[in-house]
Amino acid sequence: MTSKMKAELFCLHCNKDTPHVVSYAGTTLKSVKCIECGSEIEIRREKLIGNYAVDFIERILTKPYRMTAELEKDLTKFILSLPIRIITKPYRIAKEVGEMIKKEHD
């Protein structure tokens, strides 16, 4: 399913705020086109997946530091939420990866 919407954005070619057409494929951004000058930026799916993979790995590597910060901020809340998080985290990761793979096939 493709959808389009209009938005007022800053155009790098016009060097000012201009109306643009923003196109989506489902919920994924496909392209942004300036109505005044016609310049268009298309999002390549391969790059999007690559950027997602880098972000995902970064989140995995920084998780111990983020958990330590949560622990230091509120020990009780952290301890109470930990059992549920341990159970649901694998499911949430699998769901997130599954959604990205599904978008890749669409």
Buried (B, 14 or more C-beta within 10 A) or exposed (E): EEEEEEEEEEBEEEEEEBEBBBBBBEEBEBBBBBEEEEBEEEBEBEEBBEEBEEEBEEEEEEEEEEEEEBEEEEEEEBEEEEEEEEEEEEEEEEEEEEEBEEBEEE
